[in-house]
Amino acid sequence: MRSASRPHGFARDLFSRELLRYLGPGFVVTIGFIDPGNWATNMAGGSQFGYTLLWVITLSTLMLIFLQHIAARLGVVTGRSLAVNIRSHFSRPLVWLFGLSMVPALVATSLAEILGGALGFQILFHIPLWAGAPLTLALVVLAILGQRYDQLERLIVVFLAFIAAAYVVELFIVKPDMAAAAPHWFIPSLSGASILIAMGMLGAIVMPHNIYLHSNTIQSREWDFGGADQTRLMRFELIDTTLSMSMGWLVNSAMILVAAAVFFRNGVSVSSIQQASETLRPLAGPLAQLIFGLALLVAGLASSITSSLATANVVTGYLGRPEDPHSRTYRLGLIALALPAVVLIVIGLNAYRALILSQVVLSVQLPLTIIPLLVLSRRRKVMGDMKMGSVGALIGWSVAAVIIGLNVFLLYETFAGGSGGV
């Protein structure tokens, strides 16, 4: 974190033409935390509590920037993903623990992303969920196997830009009270009624598969440390991470602003994404409903692509196989863990409830991703001179403690507290 002591260097690199070569991997990861799971939690938060939970988006994003920076740094320095590093540097029982714990998390992630695409098809084209789910999966697999990574990256960045633009238009349509909303981005406000939704929002932003994904996608750039200014290269990575995650902060904030301005203002509590879409028409007009459906479809397809990329990387990394899209292991990883999600959707599960519970499953796994990441980042054997310092470690373990503590409480409230979830 030497760049923190040289703000002029950070500012100079922010406007450097060379920076353009390194931008991209962070934006691919960002699409994962504006996925349908985020739509569900943000819609619930905005419709029930207005603007008061905007601070959760700010806090979660700051934590996310730190963790994603550490994950990307690990990938840059070692030239290997988090999954491969765990396989190489931990004992076999721990490798099995970390690897097997990712299986339900990846299934839950696929469930949320594919369900989002299916909901988009249903809202826009009246295609039933049982048909929209396999259609979404088929389009995702074709996109991944039919395109090079650089083409996929450009496609996902375009998708991300479309979602952001869609919500800018939504904001102009619904006209939220920005003066009333502004303090809530920075001033925490929490009650017994809102704490569960607040933690669900946090869990929907800090997702384990995205940490694995960033440690892998960052290697798409040529990080030549031989004779290069390592500090400057790390600043390029940090700028990419910060800019992309900040864009995610804007989109997640916009989701809450729209839900608060349309639903909370009119006393409507959202219980499903379909209901949110249908209610938008009489309250905000048909254009708002159309943009909502288009953005949801794009978010579902784009996040399904990134979750499938993460799944393939985790499967090949933990099994010690090359990450080759033409290999049987890679293709198996793309499809095998997505099929249970498709089956659950086809048999007619409660879509809104499924989106929320998928975030709970991710909460269970999250500590088993954060802990090995921080341990590896502190090992000189792994990171060399680029290992995380004492201050970074203190921040990292503090962030981990907050996230783990909140998620443990979320699990307790969901399964033992009698609340029944978000």
C-alpha positions as CSV (number, residue, x, y, z in Angstrom):
1,M,0.0,0.0,0.0
2,R,3.0,2.3,-0.6
3,S,0.9,4.3,-3.1
4,A,-1.1,5.7,-0.1
5,S,1.9,7.8,0.8
6,R,2.3,9.2,-2.8
7,P,-1.1,10.6,-3.7
8,H,0.5,12.6,-6.6
9,G,1.6,9.3,-8.1
10,F,-1.9,7.9,-7.9
11,A,-3.4,11.0,-9.4
12,R,-0.8,11.0,-12.2
13,D,-1.5,7.3,-13.1
14,L,-5.2,7.9,-13.0
15,F,-4.9,10.1,-16.1
16,S,-2.1,8.0,-17.7
17,R,-2.7,6.6,-21.2
18,E,-0.8,3.5,-20.1
19,L,-3.5,2.8,-17.5
20,L,-5.9,1.9,-20.3
21,R,-3.9,-1.3,-20.9
22,Y,-4.7,-2.5,-17.4
23,L,-8.4,-1.5,-17.1
24,G,-11.0,-4.3,-17.4
25,P,-10.6,-7.2,-15.0
26,G,-12.2,-5.2,-12.1
27,F,-15.2,-4.4,-14.3
28,V,-15.7,-8.0,-15.1
29,V,-15.9,-8.7,-11.4
30,T,-18.2,-5.8,-10.7
31,I,-21.0,-7.3,-12.7
32,G,-21.1,-10.1,-10.1
33,F,-22.3,-7.7,-7.4
34,I,-25.0,-6.0,-9.3
35,D,-26.6,-9.4,-10.0
36,P,-30.2,-10.5,-9.3
37,G,-29.4,-11.3,-5.7
38,N,-28.5,-7.6,-5.2
39,W,-31.7,-6.6,-7.0
40,A,-33.7,-8.6,-4.5
41,T,-32.0,-7.3,-1.4
42,N,-31.8,-3.7,-2.6
43,M,-35.5,-3.7,-3.7
44,A,-36.5,-5.1,-0.3
45,G,-34.3,-2.5,1.5
46,G,-35.5,0.5,-0.5
47,S,-39.2,-0.5,-0.5
48,Q,-39.3,-1.1,3.2
49,F,-36.9,1.4,4.7
50,G,-36.5,4.1,2.1
51,Y,-33.1,5.7,1.8
52,T,-31.9,4.7,5.3
53,L,-29.8,1.7,4.3
54,L,-27.7,3.4,1.6
55,W,-24.8,3.4,4.1
56,V,-24.7,-0.4,3.9
57,I,-23.8,-0.1,0.2
58,T,-21.0,2.4,1.0
59,L,-19.6,0.2,3.9
60,S,-19.9,-3.0,1.9
61,T,-18.2,-1.5,-1.2
62,L,-15.3,-0.1,0.9
63,M,-14.7,-3.6,2.3
64,L,-15.1,-5.1,-1.1
65,I,-12.5,-2.8,-2.7
66,F,-10.0,-3.9,0.0
67,L,-10.6,-7.6,-0.4
68,Q,-10.7,-7.5,-4.2
69,H,-7.5,-5.5,-4.2
70,I,-5.8,-8.2,-2.1
71,A,-7.2,-11.0,-4.4
72,A,-6.0,-9.2,-7.5
73,R,-2.6,-8.6,-5.9
74,L,-2.3,-12.3,-5.2
75,G,-3.0,-13.1,-8.8
76,V,-0.6,-10.5,-10.2
77,V,2.3,-11.4,-8.0
78,T,2.0,-15.2,-8.2
79,G,0.6,-15.5,-11.7
80,R,-1.9,-18.0,-10.3
81,S,-5.5,-17.9,-9.1
82,L,-6.6,-18.2,-5.5
83,A,-7.8,-21.7,-6.1
84,V,-4.4,-22.8,-7.5
85,N,-2.6,-21.1,-4.6
86,I,-4.7,-22.8,-2.0
87,R,-4.1,-26.1,-3.6
88,S,-0.3,-25.4,-3.6
89,H,0.2,-24.0,-0.2
90,F,-2.3,-25.6,2.2
91,S,-2.6,-29.1,3.7
92,R,-4.7,-31.6,1.8
93,P,-7.6,-31.6,4.4
94,L,-7.8,-27.8,4.3
95,V,-7.8,-27.9,0.5
96,W,-10.7,-30.3,0.6
97,L,-12.5,-28.1,3.1
98,F,-12.1,-24.9,1.1
99,G,-12.8,-26.6,-2.2
100,L,-15.9,-28.6,-1.2
101,S,-17.3,-25.6,0.6
102,M,-17.3,-23.7,-2.7
103,V,-19.6,-26.3,-4.4
104,P,-22.9,-25.2,-2.7
105,A,-21.8,-21.6,-3.0
106,L,-21.2,-21.9,-6.7
107,V,-24.6,-23.6,-7.1
108,A,-26.3,-20.8,-5.1
109,T,-24.5,-18.2,-7.2
110,S,-25.6,-19.9,-10.4
111,L,-29.2,-20.1,-9.1
112,A,-29.3,-16.3,-8.5
113,E,-27.7,-15.4,-11.8
114,I,-29.7,-17.8,-14.0
115,L,-32.9,-17.0,-12.2
116,G,-32.3,-13.3,-12.9
117,G,-31.9,-14.0,-16.6
118,A,-35.1,-16.2,-16.6
119,L,-37.0,-13.4,-14.8
120,G,-35.8,-10.9,-17.4
121,F,-37.1,-13.2,-20.2
122,Q,-40.4,-13.6,-18.3
123,I,-40.9,-9.8,-17.7
124,L,-40.0,-8.8,-21.3
125,F,-41.2,-11.7,-23.4
126,H,-43.6,-13.6,-21.1
127,I,-41.4,-16.7,-21.3
128,P,-42.1,-18.9,-18.3
129,L,-39.3,-19.5,-15.8
130,W,-39.0,-23.2,-16.6
131,A,-38.1,-22.3,-20.2
132,G,-36.1,-19.1,-19.5
133,A,-33.7,-20.8,-17.1
134,P,-32.3,-23.4,-19.6
135,L,-32.3,-20.7,-22.3
136,T,-30.2,-18.4,-20.1
137,L,-27.7,-21.3,-19.4
138,A,-27.5,-22.2,-23.1
139,L,-26.7,-18.6,-24.1
140,V,-24.1,-18.3,-21.4
141,V,-22.3,-21.5,-22.3
142,L,-22.4,-20.5,-26.0
143,A,-20.9,-17.1,-25.2
144,I,-18.1,-18.5,-23.1
145,L,-17.1,-21.4,-25.4
146,G,-17.6,-19.3,-28.6
147,Q,-15.6,-16.2,-27.5
148,R,-12.0,-15.4,-26.4
149,Y,-11.6,-13.9,-23.0
150,D,-10.8,-10.4,-24.3
151,Q,-14.1,-10.5,-26.3
152,L,-16.0,-11.7,-23.3
153,E,-14.5,-8.9,-21.2
154,R,-15.6,-6.2,-23.7
155,L,-19.1,-7.7,-23.9
156,I,-19.4,-7.7,-20.1
157,V,-18.1,-4.0,-19.9
158,V,-20.8,-3.1,-22.4
159,F,-23.4,-4.9,-20.3
160,L,-22.3,-3.1,-17.2
161,A,-22.4,0.3,-19.0
162,F,-26.0,-0.6,-20.2
163,I,-27.1,-1.4,-16.7
164,A,-25.6,1.8,-15.3
165,A,-27.2,3.8,-18.1
166,A,-30.6,2.1,-17.5
167,Y,-30.6,3.1,-13.8
168,V,-29.6,6.7,-14.7
169,V,-32.7,6.9,-16.9
170,E,-34.8,5.3,-14.1
171,L,-33.5,7.9,-11.7
172,F,-34.6,10.7,-14.0
173,I,-38.0,9.0,-14.4
174,V,-38.8,8.5,-10.7
175,K,-37.0,11.6,-9.3
176,P,-35.8,10.5,-5.9
177,D,-35.3,13.1,-3.2
178,M,-31.5,13.3,-3.4
179,A,-31.2,15.9,-0.6
180,A,-33.0,13.5,1.8
181,A,-31.0,10.5,0.6
182,A,-27.5,12.1,0.7
183,P,-26.8,11.8,4.5
184,H,-27.8,8.1,4.5
185,W,-24.8,7.2,2.3
186,F,-22.5,8.0,5.2
187,I,-24.5,8.0,8.4
188,P,-25.5,4.5,9.7
189,S,-29.1,4.0,10.7
190,L,-30.2,0.5,11.9
191,S,-33.2,-0.9,13.7
192,G,-34.2,-4.4,14.7
193,A,-36.5,-4.5,11.7
194,S,-33.9,-3.5,9.2
195,I,-30.8,-5.4,10.4
196,L,-31.6,-8.6,8.6
197,I,-32.0,-6.9,5.3
198,A,-28.9,-4.8,5.9
199,M,-26.8,-7.9,6.3
200,G,-28.4,-9.5,3.3
201,M,-27.3,-6.5,1.3
202,L,-23.8,-6.8,2.6
203,G,-23.7,-10.5,1.8
204,A,-24.9,-9.8,-1.7
205,I,-22.0,-7.5,-2.4
206,V,-19.1,-9.4,-0.8
207,M,-19.4,-12.7,-2.7
208,P,-16.8,-15.6,-2.5
209,H,-16.9,-16.5,-6.2
210,N,-16.0,-12.9,-7.2
211,I,-12.8,-13.1,-5.0
212,Y,-11.7,-16.2,-6.8
213,L,-12.7,-14.7,-10.2
214,H,-10.6,-11.5,-9.7
215,S,-7.5,-13.4,-8.8
216,N,-7.8,-15.1,-12.1
217,T,-9.1,-12.4,-14.5
218,I,-6.3,-10.0,-13.4
219,Q,-3.8,-12.3,-15.1
220,S,-5.3,-11.4,-18.5
221,R,-2.9,-8.4,-18.4
222,E,0.9,-8.5,-18.8
223,W,2.3,-7.6,-15.4
224,D,6.0,-7.4,-16.2
225,F,7.8,-7.0,-12.9
226,G,11.2,-7.5,-14.4
227,G,12.8,-4.1,-14.2
228,A,9.4,-2.4,-14.0
229,D,8.2,-0.1,-11.3
230,Q,6.2,-2.6,-9.2
231,T,4.6,0.1,-7.1
232,R,3.2,1.8,-10.2
233,L,1.9,-1.5,-11.6
234,M,0.1,-2.1,-8.3
235,R,-1.4,1.4,-8.6
236,F,-2.8,0.5,-12.0
237,E,-4.4,-2.6,-10.5
238,L,-5.8,-0.5,-7.5
239,I,-7.2,2.1,-9.9
240,D,-8.9,-0.6,-11.9
241,T,-10.4,-2.1,-8.8
242,T,-11.4,1.2,-7.3
243,L,-13.0,2.6,-10.4
244,S,-15.0,-0.6,-11.2
245,M,-16.2,-1.2,-7.6
246,S,-17.2,2.5,-7.4
247,M,-19.3,1.9,-10.5
248,G,-20.9,-1.0,-8.7
249,W,-21.6,1.3,-5.7
250,L,-23.4,3.7,-7.9
251,V,-25.6,1.1,-9.5
252,N,-26.5,-0.6,-6.1
253,S,-27.2,2.8,-4.7
254,A,-29.5,3.6,-7.7
255,M,-31.4,0.4,-7.0
256,I,-32.2,1.6,-3.5
257,L,-33.0,5.1,-4.7
258,V,-35.5,3.8,-7.3
259,A,-37.1,1.4,-4.8
260,A,-37.4,4.1,-2.2
261,A,-38.8,6.7,-4.6
262,V,-41.4,4.4,-6.2
263,F,-42.3,1.8,-3.6
264,F,-41.5,3.3,-0.2
265,R,-43.0,6.6,-1.1
266,N,-46.3,5.0,-2.1
267,G,-46.4,2.5,0.8
268,V,-45.7,-0.6,-1.3
269,S,-43.6,-3.4,0.2
270,V,-42.0,-5.5,-2.5
271,S,-42.2,-9.3,-2.2
272,S,-41.0,-10.3,-5.6
273,I,-39.1,-9.0,-8.6
274,Q,-42.2,-9.7,-10.8
275,Q,-44.3,-7.6,-8.5
276,A,-41.7,-4.8,-8.6
277,S,-41.9,-4.8,-12.4
278,E,-45.7,-4.8,-12.5
279,T,-46.0,-2.1,-9.8
280,L,-43.6,0.2,-11.7
281,R,-46.0,0.6,-14.6
282,P,-48.8,2.3,-12.7
283,L,-46.5,4.2,-10.4
284,A,-43.7,5.3,-12.8
285,G,-45.0,4.5,-16.3
286,P,-44.4,1.8,-18.9
287,L,-40.9,3.1,-19.9
288,A,-39.7,2.5,-16.3
289,Q,-41.0,-1.0,-16.4
290,L,-39.4,-1.7,-19.8
291,I,-36.0,-0.4,-18.7
292,F,-36.3,-2.4,-15.4
293,G,-36.9,-5.6,-17.4
294,L,-34.1,-5.0,-19.9
295,A,-31.6,-4.2,-17.2
296,L,-32.6,-7.3,-15.2
297,L,-32.2,-9.5,-18.3
298,V,-28.8,-8.0,-19.1
299,A,-27.7,-8.3,-15.4
300,G,-28.8,-11.9,-15.3
301,L,-26.9,-12.9,-18.5
302,A,-23.8,-10.9,-17.7
303,S,-23.5,-12.2,-14.1
304,S,-24.2,-15.7,-15.3
305,I,-21.2,-15.4,-17.6
306,T,-18.9,-14.2,-14.8
307,S,-20.2,-16.8,-12.3
308,S,-19.6,-19.6,-14.9
309,L,-16.1,-18.3,-15.5
310,A,-15.5,-18.3,-11.7
311,T,-16.9,-21.9,-11.5
312,A,-14.7,-23.2,-14.2
313,N,-11.6,-21.6,-12.6
314,V,-12.4,-23.0,-9.2
315,V,-13.1,-26.5,-10.5
316,T,-9.9,-26.6,-12.6
317,G,-7.8,-24.9,-10.0
318,Y,-8.7,-27.2,-7.1
319,L,-8.4,-30.3,-9.3
320,G,-5.0,-29.2,-10.6
321,R,-6.2,-29.2,-14.2
322,P,-5.3,-26.5,-16.9
323,E,-7.9,-23.8,-17.4
324,D,-8.5,-24.7,-21.0
325,P,-12.0,-24.0,-22.4
326,H,-11.6,-27.0,-24.8
327,S,-10.9,-29.4,-22.0
328,R,-13.5,-31.8,-20.6
329,T,-12.9,-30.6,-17.0
330,Y,-13.5,-27.0,-17.9
331,R,-16.7,-27.7,-19.8
332,L,-17.9,-29.9,-17.0
333,G,-17.2,-27.1,-14.5
334,L,-19.3,-24.7,-16.6
335,I,-22.4,-26.9,-16.7
336,A,-22.3,-29.4,-13.8
337,L,-22.8,-26.9,-11.0
338,A,-25.3,-24.8,-13.0
339,L,-27.6,-27.8,-13.8
340,P,-28.9,-28.1,-10.1
341,A,-29.8,-24.4,-10.3
342,V,-31.8,-24.9,-13.5
343,V,-33.6,-27.9,-12.0
344,L,-34.6,-25.9,-8.9
345,I,-36.0,-23.2,-11.1
346,V,-37.8,-25.6,-13.5
347,I,-39.6,-27.4,-10.6
348,G,-41.1,-24.1,-9.5
349,L,-39.3,-22.8,-6.5
350,N,-40.3,-19.4,-5.0
351,A,-38.1,-17.1,-7.0
352,Y,-37.8,-14.1,-4.6
353,R,-37.2,-16.4,-1.6
354,A,-34.6,-18.4,-3.6
355,L,-32.7,-15.2,-4.4
356,I,-32.5,-14.2,-0.8
357,L,-31.5,-17.7,0.4
358,S,-28.8,-18.0,-2.2
359,Q,-27.1,-15.0,-0.5
360,V,-27.3,-16.9,2.9
361,V,-25.5,-19.9,1.3
362,L,-22.8,-17.5,0.1
363,S,-22.6,-16.1,3.7
364,V,-21.8,-19.6,5.0
365,Q,-18.9,-20.0,2.6
366,L,-17.5,-16.5,2.7
367,P,-15.2,-16.9,5.8
368,L,-13.6,-20.0,4.0
369,T,-12.6,-17.7,1.2
370,I,-11.5,-14.6,3.1
371,I,-9.3,-16.5,5.6
372,P,-7.0,-18.4,3.1
373,L,-6.8,-15.2,1.0
374,L,-5.4,-13.2,4.0
375,V,-3.1,-16.0,5.1
376,L,-1.6,-16.4,1.6
377,S,-1.2,-12.6,1.2
378,R,0.9,-12.5,4.4
379,R,3.3,-15.3,3.4
380,R,6.7,-14.2,2.0
381,K,7.0,-17.7,0.4
382,V,4.0,-16.8,-1.7
383,M,4.2,-13.1,-2.2
384,G,7.9,-12.3,-1.8
385,D,8.6,-8.7,-1.2
386,M,5.0,-7.9,-2.1
387,K,3.5,-9.6,0.9
388,M,0.9,-7.7,2.8
389,G,2.3,-5.5,5.7
390,S,1.2,-5.4,9.3
391,V,-1.2,-2.4,8.7
392,G,-2.8,-4.1,5.8
393,A,-3.1,-7.3,7.8
394,L,-4.8,-5.5,10.6
395,I,-7.2,-3.9,8.2
396,G,-7.8,-7.2,6.5
397,W,-8.6,-9.2,9.6
398,S,-10.8,-6.4,10.9
399,V,-12.8,-6.4,7.7
400,A,-13.0,-10.2,7.8
401,A,-14.1,-10.1,11.5
402,V,-16.9,-7.6,10.6
403,I,-18.1,-9.5,7.6
404,I,-17.9,-12.9,9.3
405,G,-19.7,-11.6,12.4
406,L,-22.5,-10.0,10.5
407,N,-23.0,-13.1,8.4
408,V,-23.0,-15.4,11.4
409,F,-25.8,-13.1,12.8
410,L,-27.6,-13.3,9.5
411,L,-27.5,-17.1,9.6
412,Y,-28.7,-17.1,13.2
413,E,-31.6,-14.8,12.5
414,T,-32.5,-16.7,9.3
415,F,-32.5,-20.2,10.8
416,A,-32.8,-19.8,14.6
417,G,-34.3,-16.3,15.1
418,G,-37.7,-17.1,13.8
419,S,-37.6,-14.3,11.3
420,G,-37.7,-16.5,8.3
421,G,-35.2,-14.6,6.3
422,V,-35.2,-11.3,4.6
